[in-house]
Amino acid sequence: MSTTILIVIIVVAAVVILLAGVWVLMRKRREHQRVEAQGLRDRAAEREIEVAQREARAEETAAKSRAAKAEGEAKAAQAEQLAQQAQLHHSEAADSRTELDKQWERADKVDPDSKSGEKQQGADPEQPSGSP
């Protein structure tokens, strides 16, 4: 055999061995990546329940928040309505007080025993103004 043929055979053999080595390394690498991906999937599956529970808690809290806000708005509306009613009652009471004061003044004007300038609101008409 000639040296050239021997060198070609050695080079071809080296290339085949090198390609086989690369092929084996690529297979091992792919297998390692598959195992790593499966591990990641397993950990994700384990956390799936925990995350779902957190999402459920978040949604429940949001629902409670919406309910509390609605309740607060209802209470605010009720408070506004009560404030309007109170304002109306105050106005009516002030009108009644004015009317009552006028009635006391008319009674003082009509009463011949009434001293001018003195109010006898709430006084007993049977009792003299000086005695308790």
C-alpha positions as CSV (number, residue, x, y, z in Angstrom):
1,M,0.0,0.0,0.0
2,S,1.1,3.4,-0.7
3,T,1.5,6.0,1.8
4,T,-1.1,8.3,0.2
5,I,-3.8,5.6,0.5
6,L,-2.8,5.0,4.1
7,I,-3.0,8.7,4.9
8,V,-6.4,9.0,3.2
9,I,-7.7,5.9,5.1
10,I,-6.4,7.4,8.4
11,V,-7.9,10.8,7.6
12,V,-11.3,9.2,6.7
13,A,-11.2,7.1,9.8
14,A,-10.4,10.2,11.9
15,V,-13.2,12.1,10.3
16,V,-15.7,9.2,10.9
17,I,-14.5,8.9,14.5
18,L,-14.8,12.7,15.0
19,L,-18.3,12.7,13.4
20,A,-19.4,9.8,15.6
21,G,-18.1,11.6,18.6
22,V,-19.9,14.8,17.7
23,W,-23.1,12.7,17.0
24,V,-22.8,11.1,20.5
25,L,-22.2,14.4,22.2
26,M,-25.2,16.0,20.4
27,R,-27.4,13.0,21.5
28,K,-26.2,13.3,25.1
29,R,-26.8,17.1,25.0
30,R,-30.3,16.7,23.6
31,E,-31.1,14.0,26.2
32,H,-29.8,16.3,29.0
33,Q,-32.0,19.1,27.6
34,R,-35.0,16.8,27.6
35,V,-34.4,15.8,31.2
36,E,-33.9,19.4,32.2
37,A,-37.1,20.4,30.4
38,Q,-39.0,17.6,32.1
39,G,-37.7,18.8,35.5
40,L,-38.8,22.3,34.8
41,R,-42.3,21.0,33.8
42,D,-42.5,18.9,36.9
43,R,-41.7,21.9,39.2
44,A,-44.2,24.1,37.2
45,A,-46.9,21.5,37.7
46,E,-46.2,21.4,41.4
47,R,-46.6,25.2,41.7
48,E,-49.7,25.2,39.5
49,I,-52.0,24.4,42.5
50,E,-50.3,27.0,44.7
51,V,-50.6,29.7,42.0
52,A,-54.3,28.8,41.3
53,Q,-55.0,29.2,45.1
54,R,-53.3,32.6,45.1
55,E,-55.3,33.6,42.1
56,A,-58.5,32.5,43.8
57,R,-57.6,34.4,47.0
58,A,-56.9,37.5,44.9
59,E,-60.2,37.2,43.1
60,E,-62.0,36.7,46.4
61,T,-60.3,39.7,47.9
62,A,-61.2,41.8,44.9
63,A,-64.8,40.7,45.2
64,K,-64.9,41.6,48.9
65,S,-63.4,45.0,47.9
66,R,-66.1,45.6,45.3
67,A,-68.8,44.6,47.8
68,A,-67.3,46.9,50.5
69,K,-67.1,49.8,48.0
70,A,-70.7,49.2,47.0
71,E,-71.8,49.1,50.6
72,G,-69.8,52.3,51.3
73,E,-71.4,54.0,48.4
74,A,-74.9,52.9,49.6
75,K,-74.0,54.2,53.1
76,A,-72.8,57.5,51.6
77,A,-76.1,57.8,49.7
78,Q,-78.0,57.0,52.8
79,A,-76.0,59.5,54.8
80,E,-76.6,62.2,52.2
81,Q,-80.4,61.4,52.3
82,L,-80.4,61.6,56.1
83,A,-78.4,64.9,55.9
84,Q,-81.1,66.3,53.6
85,Q,-83.8,65.1,55.9
86,A,-82.0,66.7,58.9
87,Q,-81.7,70.0,57.0
88,L,-85.4,69.9,56.2
89,H,-86.2,69.2,59.9
90,H,-84.0,72.0,61.0
91,S,-85.7,74.3,58.5
92,E,-89.2,73.2,59.7
93,A,-88.1,73.6,63.3
94,A,-86.7,77.1,62.7
95,D,-90.0,78.0,61.0
96,S,-91.9,76.5,64.0
97,R,-89.7,78.4,66.4
98,T,-90.3,81.7,64.6
99,E,-94.1,81.0,64.6
100,L,-94.0,80.1,68.3
101,D,-92.0,83.2,69.1
102,K,-94.6,85.3,67.2
103,Q,-97.4,83.6,69.2
104,W,-95.6,84.4,72.5
105,E,-95.3,88.0,71.4
106,R,-99.0,88.2,70.4
107,A,-99.9,86.7,73.8
108,D,-97.7,89.3,75.5
109,K,-99.4,92.1,73.5
110,V,-102.9,90.9,74.3
111,D,-102.2,90.3,78.0
112,P,-102.9,93.4,80.0
113,D,-100.7,92.2,82.9
114,S,-97.7,91.5,80.6
115,K,-94.7,93.9,81.1
116,S,-93.5,95.2,77.8
117,G,-90.1,93.9,76.7
118,E,-90.2,90.8,78.8
119,K,-90.7,87.3,77.4
120,Q,-92.7,84.9,79.4
121,Q,-92.0,81.8,77.3
122,G,-92.8,78.7,79.1
123,A,-94.1,80.6,82.1
124,D,-97.2,79.3,83.9
125,P,-100.0,81.9,83.2
126,E,-101.5,81.2,86.7
127,Q,-98.3,82.0,88.5
128,P,-97.1,85.6,88.9
129,S,-93.9,86.4,87.1
130,G,-91.9,87.2,90.2
131,S,-92.6,83.9,92.1
132,P,-91.0,80.5,91.4
